[in-house]
Amino acid sequence: MDSIKAQACTMCGQATAAHDRDVRFRLPEPVLNSPHQHRAEGSWLSDPDPTTATLMQIPNISPFVRALLPVKLEGGHEFRFGVWIAIHPDDLQHTCRVWNAPEYSDLKLTGYLANKIQPWGLYKVPVNLAVLNPDQTPYCVSSPNEELNSVLTQEWPHAILASLP
Ligand SMILES: [Zn+2]
């Protein structure tokens, strides 16, 4: 009885494990909706499994980089979306070159959100990425889009957990 109680959030009653977690998208939305997805001829992924891949290049669509999109919840919790960001083809070579090098810490990119983020319905909006921890993928740090910027900076009620996949 006590252990069940300890795992329930005092603010909303849902399991605390549902609060501090990673919500990882397997594929960028435009790739998910393409006929051959990541198996299209000429595709390149940093890992054969798109769930663990951090970089991919899909011909006629875009290169993509994985990023963490943190969402703060009231009461000090935080969950993170593992999203795909469409980057400019000119940025791919530099990104690949520094990815496993010391210069990775200085990597900054601007791209477009390639997954749909609910409950806000954000998609294809511009976002700035920076490396906050050299052992992790880059983070979404800011956006010229006001709504995405507010997602990144505000604290949200626990009710939004209901809309997560
Ligand atoms: Zn809660």
Backbone and ligand atoms as CSV (ligand in chain L), in Angstrom:
chain,resi,resn,atom,element,x,y,z
A,1,MET,N,N,0.835,-1.205,0.000
A,1,MET,CA,C,0.000,0.000,0.000
A,1,MET,C,C,0.872,1.259,0.000
A,2,ASP,N,N,1.879,1.245,0.883
A,2,ASP,CA,C,2.767,2.409,0.978
A,2,ASP,C,C,3.525,2.652,-0.325
A,3,SER,N,N,3.975,1.564,-0.972
A,3,SER,CA,C,4.766,1.742,-2.187
A,3,SER,C,C,3.908,2.322,-3.309
A,4,ILE,N,N,2.652,1.932,-3.367
A,4,ILE,CA,C,1.745,2.480,-4.386
A,4,ILE,C,C,1.551,3.979,-4.145
A,5,LYS,N,N,1.369,4.325,-2.876
A,5,LYS,CA,C,1.167,5.716,-2.506
A,5,LYS,C,C,2.388,6.566,-2.858
A,6,ALA,N,N,3.590,5.980,-2.625
A,6,ALA,CA,C,4.830,6.724,-2.858
A,6,ALA,C,C,5.016,7.039,-4.341
A,7,GLN,N,N,4.429,6.218,-5.211
A,7,GLN,CA,C,4.647,6.419,-6.641
A,7,GLN,C,C,3.593,7.306,-7.296
A,8,ALA,N,N,2.601,7.725,-6.500
A,8,ALA,CA,C,1.556,8.579,-7.078
A,8,ALA,C,C,1.896,10.053,-6.852
A,9,CYS,N,N,1.663,10.863,-7.869
A,9,CYS,CA,C,1.936,12.298,-7.776
A,9,CYS,C,C,0.963,12.955,-6.806
A,10,THR,N,N,1.484,13.777,-5.906
A,10,THR,CA,C,0.619,14.422,-4.916
A,10,THR,C,C,-0.227,15.528,-5.553
A,11,MET,N,N,0.174,15.990,-6.748
A,11,MET,CA,C,-0.577,17.069,-7.383
A,11,MET,C,C,-1.716,16.573,-8.265
A,12,CYS,N,N,-1.502,15.416,-8.937
A,12,CYS,CA,C,-2.549,14.975,-9.873
A,12,CYS,C,C,-2.962,13.520,-9.675
A,13,GLY,N,N,-2.226,12.747,-8.849
A,13,GLY,CA,C,-2.601,11.372,-8.589
A,13,GLY,C,C,-2.097,10.362,-9.611
A,14,GLN,N,N,-1.573,10.829,-10.751
A,14,GLN,CA,C,-1.016,9.897,-11.733
A,14,GLN,C,C,0.344,9.402,-11.233
A,15,ALA,N,N,0.804,8.289,-11.799
A,15,ALA,CA,C,2.106,7.741,-11.402
A,15,ALA,C,C,3.208,8.762,-11.686
A,16,THR,N,N,4.146,8.907,-10.753
A,16,THR,CA,C,5.236,9.869,-10.980
A,16,THR,C,C,6.090,9.462,-12.185
A,17,ALA,N,N,6.149,8.149,-12.460
A,17,ALA,CA,C,6.930,7.687,-13.615
A,17,ALA,C,C,6.385,8.250,-14.927
A,18,ALA,N,N,5.122,8.646,-14.934
A,18,ALA,CA,C,4.517,9.216,-16.141
A,18,ALA,C,C,4.928,10.675,-16.331
A,19,HIS,N,N,5.574,11.267,-15.328
A,19,HIS,CA,C,5.942,12.686,-15.375
A,19,HIS,C,C,7.351,12.898,-15.919
A,20,ASP,N,N,8.331,12.238,-15.283
A,20,ASP,CA,C,9.729,12.460,-15.642
A,20,ASP,C,C,10.175,11.381,-16.611
A,21,ARG,N,N,9.843,11.553,-17.856
A,21,ARG,CA,C,10.177,10.496,-18.813
A,21,ARG,C,C,10.505,11.075,-20.176
A,22,ASP,N,N,11.013,10.224,-21.048
A,22,ASP,CA,C,11.315,10.634,-22.416
A,22,ASP,C,C,10.234,10.102,-23.352
A,23,VAL,N,N,9.730,10.966,-24.188
A,23,VAL,CA,C,8.735,10.582,-25.184
A,23,VAL,C,C,9.432,10.693,-26.537
A,24,ARG,N,N,9.865,9.532,-27.049
A,24,ARG,CA,C,10.754,9.537,-28.201
A,24,ARG,C,C,10.010,9.202,-29.492
A,25,PHE,N,N,10.081,10.078,-30.452
A,25,PHE,CA,C,9.470,9.817,-31.756
A,25,PHE,C,C,10.418,8.952,-32.588
A,26,ARG,N,N,9.871,7.935,-33.259
A,26,ARG,CA,C,10.709,7.012,-34.021
A,26,ARG,C,C,11.205,7.639,-35.319
A,27,LEU,N,N,10.314,8.304,-36.041
A,27,LEU,CA,C,10.655,8.881,-37.342
A,27,LEU,C,C,10.154,10.312,-37.438
A,28,PRO,N,N,10.818,11.141,-38.237
A,28,PRO,CA,C,10.241,12.464,-38.523
A,28,PRO,C,C,8.916,12.290,-39.261
A,29,GLU,N,N,7.965,13.151,-38.996
A,29,GLU,CA,C,6.627,13.048,-39.605
A,29,GLU,C,C,6.669,12.959,-41.152
A,30,PRO,N,N,7.447,13.782,-41.856
A,30,PRO,CA,C,7.452,13.682,-43.320
A,30,PRO,C,C,8.009,12.342,-43.813
A,31,VAL,N,N,8.885,11.704,-43.024
A,31,VAL,CA,C,9.438,10.391,-43.398
A,31,VAL,C,C,8.401,9.305,-43.117
A,32,LEU,N,N,7.720,9.435,-41.982
A,32,LEU,CA,C,6.651,8.501,-41.604
A,32,LEU,C,C,5.581,8.443,-42.694
A,33,ASN,N,N,5.314,9.597,-43.315
A,33,ASN,CA,C,4.254,9.697,-44.328
A,33,ASN,C,C,4.754,9.450,-45.748
A,34,SER,N,N,6.018,9.081,-45.924
A,34,SER,CA,C,6.549,8.823,-47.269
A,34,SER,C,C,6.470,7.329,-47.564
A,35,PRO,N,N,6.375,6.941,-48.854
A,35,PRO,CA,C,6.102,5.540,-49.191
A,35,PRO,C,C,7.127,4.538,-48.632
A,36,HIS,N,N,8.413,4.854,-48.704
A,36,HIS,CA,C,9.414,3.871,-48.253
A,36,HIS,C,C,10.073,4.265,-46.935
A,37,GLN,N,N,9.580,5.355,-46.355
A,37,GLN,CA,C,10.078,5.842,-45.069
A,37,GLN,C,C,11.615,5.915,-45.072
A,38,HIS,N,N,12.260,5.396,-43.989
A,38,HIS,CA,C,13.723,5.483,-43.901
A,38,HIS,C,C,14.419,4.421,-44.729
A,39,ARG,N,N,13.624,3.561,-45.414
A,39,ARG,CA,C,14.222,2.541,-46.267
A,39,ARG,C,C,14.313,3.003,-47.715
A,40,ALA,N,N,13.956,4.240,-47.999
A,40,ALA,CA,C,14.039,4.780,-49.357
A,40,ALA,C,C,15.483,4.685,-49.858
A,41,GLU,N,N,15.630,4.464,-51.163
A,41,GLU,CA,C,16.963,4.302,-51.740
A,41,GLU,C,C,17.800,5.551,-51.502
A,42,GLY,N,N,19.039,5.349,-51.067
A,42,GLY,CA,C,19.934,6.475,-50.835
A,42,GLY,C,C,19.808,7.081,-49.443
A,43,SER,N,N,18.946,6.505,-48.603
A,43,SER,CA,C,18.814,7.019,-47.233
A,43,SER,C,C,20.045,6.647,-46.412
A,44,TRP,N,N,20.358,7.505,-45.470
A,44,TRP,CA,C,21.465,7.229,-44.552
A,44,TRP,C,C,21.001,7.516,-43.128
A,45,LEU,N,N,21.253,6.563,-42.228
A,45,LEU,CA,C,20.931,6.752,-40.809
A,45,LEU,C,C,22.179,6.465,-39.984
A,46,SER,N,N,22.366,7.172,-38.898
A,46,SER,CA,C,23.537,6.948,-38.045
A,46,SER,C,C,23.439,5.612,-37.312
A,47,ASP,N,N,22.244,5.033,-37.251
A,47,ASP,CA,C,22.033,3.707,-36.682
A,47,ASP,C,C,20.916,3.066,-37.493
A,48,PRO,N,N,21.006,1.761,-37.799
A,48,PRO,CA,C,19.947,1.150,-38.617
A,48,PRO,C,C,18.559,1.272,-37.994
A,49,ASP,N,N,18.494,1.317,-36.682
A,49,ASP,CA,C,17.207,1.457,-35.993
A,49,ASP,C,C,16.909,2.946,-35.792
A,50,PRO,N,N,15.860,3.456,-36.438
A,50,PRO,CA,C,15.577,4.902,-36.328
A,50,PRO,C,C,15.297,5.369,-34.900
A,51,THR,N,N,14.880,4.431,-34.024
A,51,THR,CA,C,14.613,4.824,-32.640
A,51,THR,C,C,15.907,5.225,-31.922
A,52,THR,N,N,17.017,4.585,-32.288
A,52,THR,CA,C,18.282,4.935,-31.650
A,52,THR,C,C,19.125,5.875,-32.509
A,53,ALA,N,N,18.775,6.035,-33.783
A,53,ALA,CA,C,19.541,6.929,-34.661
A,53,ALA,C,C,19.444,8.370,-34.169
A,54,THR,N,N,20.520,9.125,-34.384
A,54,THR,CA,C,20.528,10.534,-33.992
A,54,THR,C,C,20.631,11.457,-35.198
A,55,LEU,N,N,21.016,10.894,-36.335
A,55,LEU,CA,C,21.097,11.680,-37.569
A,55,LEU,C,C,20.526,10.830,-38.693
A,56,MET,N,N,19.827,11.444,-39.614
A,56,MET,CA,C,19.411,10.725,-40.814
A,56,MET,C,C,19.287,11.690,-41.973
A,57,GLN,N,N,19.509,11.133,-43.167
A,57,GLN,CA,C,19.401,11.920,-44.392
A,57,GLN,C,C,18.514,11.129,-45.334
A,58,ILE,N,N,17.378,11.690,-45.696
A,58,ILE,CA,C,16.429,10.993,-46.563
A,58,ILE,C,C,16.335,11.765,-47.877
A,59,PRO,N,N,16.710,11.114,-48.992
A,59,PRO,CA,C,16.702,11.815,-50.280
A,59,PRO,C,C,15.320,12.417,-50.589
A,60,ASN,N,N,15.334,13.588,-51.166
A,60,ASN,CA,C,14.119,14.306,-51.563
A,60,ASN,C,C,13.252,14.756,-50.382
A,61,ILE,N,N,13.705,14.523,-49.158
A,61,ILE,CA,C,12.964,15.048,-48.008
A,61,ILE,C,C,13.845,16.043,-47.264
A,62,SER,N,N,14.804,15.535,-46.494
A,62,SER,CA,C,15.645,16.456,-45.717
A,62,SER,C,C,16.656,15.651,-44.922
A,63,PRO,N,N,17.713,16.303,-44.487
A,63,PRO,CA,C,18.464,15.729,-43.368
A,63,PRO,C,C,17.780,16.094,-42.049
A,64,PHE,N,N,17.927,15.212,-41.066
A,64,PHE,CA,C,17.298,15.430,-39.759
A,64,PHE,C,C,18.303,15.138,-38.649
A,65,VAL,N,N,18.166,15.870,-37.567
A,65,VAL,CA,C,18.966,15.617,-36.370
A,65,VAL,C,C,18.012,15.441,-35.192
A,66,ARG,N,N,18.373,14.528,-34.289
A,66,ARG,CA,C,17.538,14.319,-33.114
A,66,ARG,C,C,17.852,15.380,-32.060
A,67,ALA,N,N,16.820,15.809,-31.348
A,67,ALA,CA,C,17.011,16.805,-30.296
A,67,ALA,C,C,16.052,16.520,-29.148
A,68,LEU,N,N,16.402,17.027,-27.969
A,68,LEU,CA,C,15.527,16.906,-26.800
A,68,LEU,C,C,14.748,18.192,-26.642
A,69,LEU,N,N,13.448,18.048,-26.421
A,69,LEU,CA,C,12.581,19.206,-26.211
A,69,LEU,C,C,11.996,19.081,-24.803
A,70,PRO,N,N,12.589,19.776,-23.828
A,70,PRO,CA,C,12.149,19.625,-22.447
A,70,PRO,C,C,10.882,20.430,-22.152
A,71,VAL,N,N,9.971,19.824,-21.381
A,71,VAL,CA,C,8.743,20.508,-20.964
A,71,VAL,C,C,8.669,20.455,-19.440
A,72,LYS,N,N,8.673,21.626,-18.822
A,72,LYS,CA,C,8.605,21.700,-17.357
A,72,LYS,C,C,7.159,21.597,-16.899
A,73,LEU,N,N,6.965,20.771,-15.836
A,73,LEU,CA,C,5.635,20.644,-15.236
A,73,LEU,C,C,5.645,21.332,-13.882
A,74,GLU,N,N,4.489,21.778,-13.467
A,74,GLU,CA,C,4.362,22.392,-12.139
A,74,GLU,C,C,4.870,21.415,-11.074
A,75,GLY,N,N,5.527,21.928,-10.067
A,75,GLY,CA,C,6.003,21.076,-8.974
A,75,GLY,C,C,7.384,20.497,-9.212
A,76,GLY,N,N,8.074,20.941,-10.257
A,76,GLY,CA,C,9.466,20.549,-10.465
A,76,GLY,C,C,9.692,19.338,-11.348
A,77,HIS,N,N,8.637,18.758,-11.900
A,77,HIS,CA,C,8.833,17.643,-12.826
A,77,HIS,C,C,9.203,18.170,-14.202
A,78,GLU,N,N,9.789,17.268,-14.998
A,78,GLU,CA,C,10.099,17.640,-16.379
A,78,GLU,C,C,10.092,16.377,-17.233
A,79,PHE,N,N,9.417,16.437,-18.360
A,79,PHE,CA,C,9.552,15.333,-19.312
A,79,PHE,C,C,10.143,15.892,-20.587
A,80,ARG,N,N,10.620,15.005,-21.434
A,80,ARG,CA,C,11.303,15.460,-22.636
A,80,ARG,C,C,10.798,14.721,-23.853
A,81,PHE,N,N,10.502,15.456,-24.893
A,81,PHE,CA,C,10.235,14.847,-26.182
A,81,PHE,C,C,11.580,14.615,-26.864
A,82,GLY,N,N,11.761,13.432,-27.441
A,82,GLY,CA,C,12.910,13.187,-28.320
A,82,GLY,C,C,12.426,13.387,-29.742
A,83,VAL,N,N,12.664,14.569,-30.280
A,83,VAL,CA,C,12.077,14.952,-31.569
A,83,VAL,C,C,13.115,14.897,-32.686
A,84,TRP,N,N,12.636,14.927,-33.904
A,84,TRP,CA,C,13.488,15.096,-35.073
A,84,TRP,C,C,13.361,16.537,-35.563
A,85,ILE,N,N,14.499,17.120,-35.920
A,85,ILE,CA,C,14.532,18.487,-36.420
A,85,ILE,C,C,15.083,18.454,-37.848
A,86,ALA,N,N,14.331,19.013,-38.780
A,86,ALA,CA,C,14.806,19.119,-40.167
A,86,ALA,C,C,15.837,20.242,-40.225
A,87,ILE,N,N,17.036,19.909,-40.713
A,87,ILE,CA,C,18.073,20.934,-40.824
A,87,ILE,C,C,18.389,21.208,-42.288
A,88,HIS,N,N,19.084,22.301,-42.528
A,88,HIS,CA,C,19.473,22.660,-43.891
A,88,HIS,C,C,20.550,21.690,-44.382
A,89,PRO,N,N,20.460,21.238,-45.645
A,89,PRO,CA,C,21.470,20.302,-46.158
A,89,PRO,C,C,22.906,20.818,-45.976
A,90,ASP,N,N,23.088,22.131,-46.049
A,90,ASP,CA,C,24.438,22.691,-45.878
A,90,ASP,C,C,24.983,22.473,-44.469
A,91,ASP,N,N,24.100,22.244,-43.501
A,91,ASP,CA,C,24.541,22.071,-42.114
A,91,ASP,C,C,24.871,20.616,-41.770
A,92,LEU,N,N,24.479,19.691,-42.654
A,92,LEU,CA,C,24.638,18.273,-42.308
A,92,LEU,C,C,26.102,17.852,-42.191
A,93,GLN,N,N,26.917,18.293,-43.164
A,93,GLN,CA,C,28.307,17.848,-43.181
A,93,GLN,C,C,29.047,18.293,-41.912
A,94,HIS,N,N,28.872,19.560,-41.562
A,94,HIS,CA,C,29.522,20.075,-40.352
A,94,HIS,C,C,29.020,19.331,-39.114
A,95,THR,N,N,27.710,19.096,-39.068
A,95,THR,CA,C,27.119,18.400,-37.919
A,95,THR,C,C,27.720,17.007,-37.768
A,96,CYS,N,N,27.824,16.264,-38.879
A,96,CYS,CA,C,28.402,14.915,-38.826
A,96,CYS,C,C,29.870,14.960,-38.407
A,97,ARG,N,N,30.587,15.985,-38.874
A,97,ARG,CA,C,32.022,16.070,-38.593
A,97,ARG,C,C,32.291,16.280,-37.102
A,98,VAL,N,N,31.480,17.124,-36.456
A,98,VAL,CA,C,31.743,17.440,-35.048
A,98,VAL,C,C,31.011,16.511,-34.077
A,99,TRP,N,N,30.077,15.680,-34.596
A,99,TRP,CA,C,29.157,14.928,-33.731
A,99,TRP,C,C,29.878,14.144,-32.622
A,100,ASN,N,N,30.993,13.500,-32.973
A,100,ASN,CA,C,31.738,12.710,-31.975
A,100,ASN,C,C,33.072,13.352,-31.628
A,101,ALA,N,N,33.196,14.648,-31.856
A,101,ALA,CA,C,34.454,15.365,-31.611
A,101,ALA,C,C,34.272,16.355,-30.461
A,102,PRO,N,N,35.379,16.858,-29.902
A,102,PRO,CA,C,35.266,17.831,-28.804
A,102,PRO,C,C,34.470,19.086,-29.199
A,103,GLU,N,N,34.526,19.462,-30.479
A,103,GLU,CA,C,33.810,20.647,-30.959
A,103,GLU,C,C,32.291,20.502,-30.866
A,104,TYR,N,N,31.835,19.267,-30.584
A,104,TYR,CA,C,30.389,19.037,-30.484
A,104,TYR,C,C,29.741,19.996,-29.479
A,105,SER,N,N,30.442,20.292,-28.392
A,105,SER,CA,C,29.899,21.185,-27.347
A,105,SER,C,C,29.503,22.552,-27.891
A,106,ASP,N,N,30.152,22.979,-28.978
A,106,ASP,CA,C,29.881,24.309,-29.541
A,106,ASP,C,C,28.845,24.274,-30.661
A,107,LEU,N,N,28.328,23.082,-30.961
A,107,LEU,CA,C,27.391,22.963,-32.088
A,107,LEU,C,C,26.102,23.740,-31.820
A,108,LYS,N,N,25.748,24.586,-32.777
A,108,LYS,CA,C,24.471,25.298,-32.721
A,108,LYS,C,C,23.815,25.143,-34.087
A,109,LEU,N,N,22.521,24.861,-34.081
A,109,LEU,CA,C,21.796,24.641,-35.332
A,109,LEU,C,C,20.449,25.334,-35.260
A,110,THR,N,N,19.952,25.704,-36.418
A,110,THR,CA,C,18.563,26.157,-36.505
A,110,THR,C,C,17.864,25.269,-37.519
A,111,GLY,N,N,16.698,24.768,-37.150
A,111,GLY,CA,C,15.967,23.887,-38.047
A,111,GLY,C,C,14.477,24.033,-37.814
A,112,TYR,N,N,13.750,23.023,-38.271
A,112,TYR,CA,C,12.293,23.038,-38.153
A,112,TYR,C,C,11.816,21.767,-37.468
A,113,LEU,N,N,10.874,21.946,-36.545
A,113,LEU,CA,C,10.296,20.827,-35.805
A,113,LEU,C,C,9.636,19.846,-36.783
A,114,ALA,N,N,10.130,18.581,-36.798
A,114,ALA,CA,C,9.632,17.603,-37.767
A,114,ALA,C,C,8.717,16.552,-37.129
A,115,ASN,N,N,8.294,16.780,-35.895
A,115,ASN,CA,C,7.258,15.953,-35.258
A,115,ASN,C,C,6.176,16.870,-34.723
A,116,LYS,N,N,4.963,16.324,-34.629
A,116,LYS,CA,C,3.837,17.111,-34.100
A,116,LYS,C,C,3.827,17.012,-32.591
A,117,ILE,N,N,3.896,18.168,-31.945
A,117,ILE,CA,C,3.972,18.217,-30.494
A,117,ILE,C,C,2.606,18.589,-29.925
A,118,GLN,N,N,2.013,17.606,-29.235
A,118,GLN,CA,C,0.697,17.806,-28.604
A,118,GLN,C,C,0.871,18.079,-27.113
A,119,PRO,N,N,-0.039,18.792,-26.463
A,119,PRO,CA,C,-1.354,19.245,-26.946
A,119,PRO,C,C,-1.328,20.568,-27.711
A,120,TRP,N,N,-0.162,21.095,-28.049
A,120,TRP,CA,C,-0.111,22.422,-28.659
A,120,TRP,C,C,-0.307,22.374,-30.172
A,121,GLY,N,N,-0.110,21.176,-30.763
A,121,GLY,CA,C,-0.243,21.065,-32.212
A,121,GLY,C,C,0.888,21.746,-32.962
A,122,LEU,N,N,2.039,21.899,-32.308
A,122,LEU,CA,C,3.175,22.563,-32.954
A,122,LEU,C,C,3.847,21.629,-33.952
A,123,TYR,N,N,4.160,22.170,-35.123
A,123,TYR,CA,C,4.784,21.357,-36.183
A,123,TYR,C,C,5.386,22.312,-37.208
A,124,LYS,N,N,6.542,21.957,-37.718
A,124,LYS,CA,C,7.216,22.726,-38.777
A,124,LYS,C,C,7.554,24.154,-38.359
A,125,VAL,N,N,7.665,24.393,-37.069
A,125,VAL,CA,C,8.031,25.740,-36.627
A,125,VAL,C,C,9.546,25.795,-36.428
A,126,PRO,N,N,10.143,26.983,-36.625
A,126,PRO,CA,C,11.598,27.092,-36.488
A,126,PRO,C,C,12.033,26.970,-35.031
A,127,VAL,N,N,13.199,26.367,-34.840
A,127,VAL,CA,C,13.704,26.153,-33.480
A,127,VAL,C,C,15.231,26.198,-33.492
A,128,ASN,N,N,15.784,26.753,-32.430
A,128,ASN,CA,C,17.234,26.829,-32.274
A,128,ASN,C,C,17.708,25.717,-31.349
A,129,LEU,N,N,18.794,25.053,-31.769
A,129,LEU,CA,C,19.354,23.944,-30.988
A,129,LEU,C,C,20.730,24.307,-30.462
A,130,ALA,N,N,21.033,23.805,-29.267
A,130,ALA,CA,C,22.369,23.962,-28.699
A,130,ALA,C,C,22.685,22.732,-27.860
A,131,VAL,N,N,23.962,22.467,-27.667
A,131,VAL,CA,C,24.391,21.332,-26.855
A,131,VAL,C,C,24.494,21.789,-25.406
A,132,LEU,N,N,23.713,21.179,-24.536
A,132,LEU,CA,C,23.751,21.522,-23.110
A,132,LEU,C,C,24.560,20.493,-22.323
A,133,ASN,N,N,24.582,19.255,-22.844
A,133,ASN,CA,C,25.319,18.166,-22.204
A,133,ASN,C,C,25.996,17.375,-23.325
A,134,PRO,N,N,27.351,17.318,-23.330
A,134,PRO,CA,C,28.053,16.649,-24.434
A,134,PRO,C,C,27.715,15.167,-24.569
A,135,ASP,N,N,27.106,14.562,-23.536
A,135,ASP,CA,C,26.727,13.148,-23.622
A,135,ASP,C,C,25.317,12.949,-24.170
A,136,GLN,N,N,24.635,14.049,-24.488
A,136,GLN,CA,C,23.261,13.941,-24.991
A,136,GLN,C,C,23.142,14.633,-26.350
A,137,THR,N,N,22.033,14.360,-27.026
A,137,THR,CA,C,21.768,15.068,-28.275
A,137,THR,C,C,21.550,16.555,-27.952
A,138,PRO,N,N,21.584,17.427,-28.967
A,138,PRO,CA,C,21.305,18.847,-28.700
A,138,PRO,C,C,19.902,19.042,-28.120
A,139,TYR,N,N,19.709,20.169,-27.470
A,139,TYR,CA,C,18.415,20.542,-26.906
A,139,TYR,C,C,17.777,21.644,-27.746
A,140,CYS,N,N,16.452,21.646,-27.795
A,140,CYS,CA,C,15.716,22.795,-28.298
A,140,CYS,C,C,15.820,23.862,-27.218
A,141,VAL,N,N,16.418,25.004,-27.530
A,141,VAL,CA,C,16.648,26.007,-26.489
A,141,VAL,C,C,15.781,27.260,-26.652
A,142,SER,N,N,15.407,27.585,-27.874
A,142,SER,CA,C,14.572,28.767,-28.081
A,142,SER,C,C,13.939,28.685,-29.462
A,143,SER,N,N,12.972,29.563,-29.677
A,143,SER,CA,C,12.303,29.577,-30.976
A,143,SER,C,C,11.781,30.964,-31.275
A,144,PRO,N,N,11.863,31.391,-32.538
A,144,PRO,CA,C,11.198,32.639,-32.916
A,144,PRO,C,C,9.681,32.494,-32.898
A,145,ASN,N,N,9.191,31.233,-32.837
A,145,ASN,CA,C,7.754,30.999,-32.719
A,145,ASN,C,C,7.354,31.174,-31.254
A,146,GLU,N,N,6.423,32.107,-31.034
A,146,GLU,CA,C,6.068,32.481,-29.666
A,146,GLU,C,C,5.511,31.293,-28.857
A,147,GLU,N,N,4.690,30.468,-29.513
A,147,GLU,CA,C,4.070,29.356,-28.799
A,147,GLU,C,C,5.110,28.307,-28.387
A,148,LEU,N,N,6.018,27.972,-29.301
A,148,LEU,CA,C,7.058,27.004,-28.947
A,148,LEU,C,C,7.966,27.583,-27.865
A,149,ASN,N,N,8.259,28.857,-27.961
A,149,ASN,CA,C,9.084,29.485,-26.935
A,149,ASN,C,C,8.407,29.392,-25.564
A,150,SER,N,N,7.090,29.539,-25.531
A,150,SER,CA,C,6.386,29.438,-24.250
A,150,SER,C,C,6.366,27.994,-23.748
A,151,VAL,N,N,6.308,27.009,-24.669
A,151,VAL,CA,C,6.399,25.602,-24.259
A,151,VAL,C,C,7.743,25.351,-23.572
A,152,LEU,N,N,8.787,25.984,-24.103
A,152,LEU,CA,C,10.134,25.762,-23.574
A,152,LEU,C,C,10.410,26.516,-22.276
A,153,THR,N,N,9.656,27.555,-21.996
A,153,THR,CA,C,9.993,28.396,-20.851
A,153,THR,C,C,8.980,28.343,-19.705
A,154,GLN,N,N,7.715,27.988,-19.993
A,154,GLN,CA,C,6.709,28.001,-18.929
A,154,GLN,C,C,6.646,26.668,-18.189
A,155,GLU,N,N,5.959,26.679,-17.038
A,155,GLU,CA,C,5.617,25.440,-16.348
A,155,GLU,C,C,4.182,25.095,-16.708
A,156,TRP,N,N,3.950,23.796,-16.976
A,156,TRP,CA,C,2.643,23.372,-17.481
A,156,TRP,C,C,1.918,22.509,-16.465
A,157,PRO,N,N,0.561,22.556,-16.473
A,157,PRO,CA,C,-0.213,21.708,-15.557
A,157,PRO,C,C,-0.076,20.229,-15.928
A,158,HIS,N,N,-0.209,19.349,-14.944
A,158,HIS,CA,C,-0.019,17.916,-15.168
A,158,HIS,C,C,-1.062,17.334,-16.119
A,159,ALA,N,N,-2.154,18.057,-16.332
A,159,ALA,CA,C,-3.216,17.578,-17.236
A,159,ALA,C,C,-2.693,17.347,-18.650
A,160,ILE,N,N,-1.599,18.035,-19.049
A,160,ILE,CA,C,-1.103,17.843,-20.425
A,160,ILE,C,C,-0.525,16.445,-20.616
A,161,LEU,N,N,-0.201,15.734,-19.521
A,161,LEU,CA,C,0.340,14.368,-19.641
A,161,LEU,C,C,-0.641,13.445,-20.352
A,162,ALA,N,N,-1.933,13.758,-20.238
A,162,ALA,CA,C,-2.966,12.922,-20.855
A,162,ALA,C,C,-2.859,12.916,-22.380
A,163,SER,N,N,-2.237,13.932,-22.963
A,163,SER,CA,C,-2.169,14.017,-24.428
A,163,SER,C,C,-0.895,13.391,-24.993
A,164,LEU,N,N,-0.035,12.852,-24.114
A,164,LEU,CA,C,1.220,12.253,-24.610
A,164,LEU,C,C,0.976,10.862,-25.155
A,165,PRO,N,N,1.763,10.469,-26.174
A,165,PRO,CA,C,1.591,9.118,-26.701
A,165,PRO,C,C,2.066,8.044,-25.696
L,1,ZN,ZN,ZN,1.237,15.026,-11.357
